[in-house]
Amino acid sequence: MMKVLIAGGGTGGHLFPGIALAEEVVTRHHRNEVVFVGTERGIESRVVPKEGYPLELVKVQGLKGKGFVSLLKALFALPLAFIESFRILARQKPDVVVGVGGYASGPVVLAAWLMGIPTAIQEQNALPGFTNKVLGRIVRVVFIAFEEARAFFPEKKVQLIGNPIRRKLMDNYLRSHVAHERFSVLVFGGSLGARGINQRMTEALDSLGDLKDSLHFVHQTGKNDLESVRKGYADKGFQAEVVEFIDDMSSAYARADLVVCRAGATTLAELTVCKKASILIPFPHATDDHQAVNARALVDAGAALMFRESELTGEKLAQTVRELKSHPERLKSMEKKAGLLGRPEAAKELADVCVDLMVQTWGPNGRERTPIEAEKKAPRSHS
Ligand SMILES: CC(=O)N[C@H]1[C@@H](OP(=O)(O)OP(=O)(O)OC[C@H]2O[C@@H](n3ccc(=O)[nH]c3=O)[C@H](O)[C@@H]2O)O[C@H](CO)[C@@H](O)[C@@H]1O
């Protein structure tokens, strides 16, 4: 029996690896528990309750600055979030705390460390964010997904395991290979959508008119561009499903012959596990340009093509789609190379280490809990 507290979120790229860990933990034993800590405005406030896990909220702002000392200062300058974190940890009594990045991760992991609870962080990107770089010094284990991230953390703590993928996404994906007649392009801009991608793709349609009847698009726009993108496809006579957000990414991937997307780390992990060929357009304003560094790993392996948004015209994008469509053997080779980078076992490996941390710290049964606390752990079922 183990209780894991997962702190962080904000965007899907941080939260979904946490959900993947949660799924692994609760399917191992019906009395295992997972609690999330996030913020009201993060994607977690919508997704976590839907997934059936309890969510505690803290009020945190982004932390910017440089160096360990300035982060500590910034964290202590947020006394409310910090006090809330202590309270949550005292109430929840987790055996292990895992930070997945995003606003809530910093104060909660720091508070857990001060309370003597074993901590770990999971860094999704090739270049770690500021908070994780600092938390790396205090946590017991640092999980990374790209070799490039190793250099930013104490060597002995690092475990390169890849980014955990949601079990539901994997299971459904394996079951949902769909036969389709048209060449299907999945277009999406990370968990929030991407204006740059929305614009380039609608511009690209102008140069793809002759292929209209053999192309099918599934396009996720994010909140703001839904109507204009929908209109773009409709006015130009293309067959397209245009949505604000895709709930079922497994069937979206399953139907795609080609994916056009940003280079968020969780997206890339999914592309490799699902063996998909992709055109990557990294988010140009990502901190330290980390999306381009993420993308490089796939490009160097021959699994993807990458274009800088500033250099990519609609016409160039159209030409690339056209070329890949007319060279299925090239697409196949990209798919194969993507598959070689996939780490489908990441969630399991992460959960194994959580068990080790619990056993080392609290013994094989975890923390002592009063009979009432233990009783509250009603057996849960998880689909
Ligand atoms: C702007 C920004 O700072 N983005 C960061 C954020 O990206 P972001 O939150 O966009 O994350 P990713 O691209 O890594 O992952 C997106 C996740 O959302 C899911 N999804 C996406 C679209 C959709 O309609 N439905 C859906 O479920 C995908 O399947 C995937 O699981 O976190 C990533 C992981 O730390 C970073 O690499 C990104 O740089």
The ligand as an SDF file (V2000), in Angstrom:
LIG
                    3D

 39 41  0  0  0  0  0  0  0  0999 V2000
    4.2510   26.4880  -24.2450 C   0  0  0  0  0  0  0  0  0  0  0  0
    4.9960   25.5900  -23.3290 C   0  0  0  0  0  0  0  0  0  0  0  0
    5.6950   26.0210  -22.4250 O   0  0  0  0  0  0  0  0  0  0  0  0
    4.8450   24.3020  -23.5420 N   0  0  0  0  0  0  0  0  0  0  0  0
    5.4670   23.3000  -22.6990 C   0  0  0  0  0  0  0  0  0  0  0  0
    4.3710   22.3800  -22.2020 C   0  0  0  0  0  0  0  0  0  0  0  0
    3.7160   21.9830  -23.3950 O   0  0  0  0  0  0  0  0  0  0  0  0
    2.3090   21.3260  -23.5790 P   0  0  0  0  0  0  0  0  0  0  0  0
    1.4870   21.4140  -22.3580 O   0  0  0  0  0  0  0  0  0  0  0  0
    1.7610   21.8260  -24.8360 O   0  0  0  0  0  0  0  0  0  0  0  0
    2.7770   19.8390  -23.6180 O   0  0  0  0  0  0  0  0  0  0  0  0
    3.2080   18.7410  -24.6200 P   0  0  0  0  0  0  0  0  0  0  0  0
    3.1960   19.1740  -26.0190 O   0  0  0  0  0  0  0  0  0  0  0  0
    4.4570   18.1370  -24.1120 O   0  0  0  0  0  0  0  0  0  0  0  0
    2.0360   17.6660  -24.3650 O   0  0  0  0  0  0  0  0  0  0  0  0
    0.7320   17.9270  -24.7170 C   0  0  0  0  0  0  0  0  0  0  0  0
   -0.1460   16.8850  -24.1030 C   0  0  0  0  0  0  0  0  0  0  0  0
   -1.4710   17.2720  -24.3020 O   0  0  0  0  0  0  0  0  0  0  0  0
   -2.1730   16.2320  -24.9680 C   0  0  0  0  0  0  0  0  0  0  0  0
   -3.1800   16.8520  -25.8210 N   0  0  0  0  0  0  0  0  0  0  0  0
   -2.8170   17.8050  -26.7140 C   0  0  0  0  0  0  0  0  0  0  0  0
   -3.7580   18.3910  -27.5270 C   0  0  0  0  0  0  0  0  0  0  0  0
   -5.1020   17.9860  -27.4190 C   0  0  0  0  0  0  0  0  0  0  0  0
   -5.9950   18.4790  -28.0990 O   0  0  0  0  0  0  0  0  0  0  0  0
   -5.4240   17.0150  -26.5360 N   0  0  0  0  0  0  0  0  0  0  0  0
   -4.4890   16.4440  -25.7090 C   0  0  0  0  0  0  0  0  0  0  0  0
   -4.8260   15.5760  -24.9030 O   0  0  0  0  0  0  0  0  0  0  0  0
   -1.1300   15.4590  -25.7400 C   0  0  0  0  0  0  0  0  0  0  0  0
   -1.5700   14.1660  -26.0050 O   0  0  0  0  0  0  0  0  0  0  0  0
    0.0300   15.5260  -24.7490 C   0  0  0  0  0  0  0  0  0  0  0  0
   -0.1250   14.5320  -23.7670 O   0  0  0  0  0  0  0  0  0  0  0  0
    4.9300   21.3000  -21.4540 O   0  0  0  0  0  0  0  0  0  0  0  0
    5.8770   20.4960  -22.1650 C   0  0  0  0  0  0  0  0  0  0  0  0
    6.3600   19.4050  -21.2420 C   0  0  0  0  0  0  0  0  0  0  0  0
    7.0200   19.9210  -20.1340 O   0  0  0  0  0  0  0  0  0  0  0  0
    7.0190   21.3650  -22.6890 C   0  0  0  0  0  0  0  0  0  0  0  0
    7.8890   20.5690  -23.4570 O   0  0  0  0  0  0  0  0  0  0  0  0
    6.4510   22.4910  -23.5260 C   0  0  0  0  0  0  0  0  0  0  0  0
    7.4690   23.3200  -24.0250 O   0  0  0  0  0  0  0  0  0  0  0  0
  1  2  1  0
  2  3  2  0
  2  4  1  0
  4  5  1  0
  5  6  1  0
  5 38  1  0
  6  7  1  0
  6 32  1  0
  7  8  1  0
  8  9  2  0
  8 10  1  0
  8 11  1  0
 11 12  1  0
 12 13  2  0
 12 14  1  0
 12 15  1  0
 15 16  1  0
 16 17  1  0
 17 18  1  0
 17 30  1  0
 18 19  1  0
 19 20  1  0
 19 28  1  0
 20 21  1  0
 20 26  1  0
 21 22  2  0
 22 23  1  0
 23 24  2  0
 23 25  1  0
 25 26  1  0
 26 27  2  0
 28 29  1  0
 28 30  1  0
 30 31  1  0
 32 33  1  0
 33 34  1  0
 33 36  1  0
 34 35  1  0
 36 37  1  0
 36 38  1  0
 38 39  1  0
M  END
$$$$
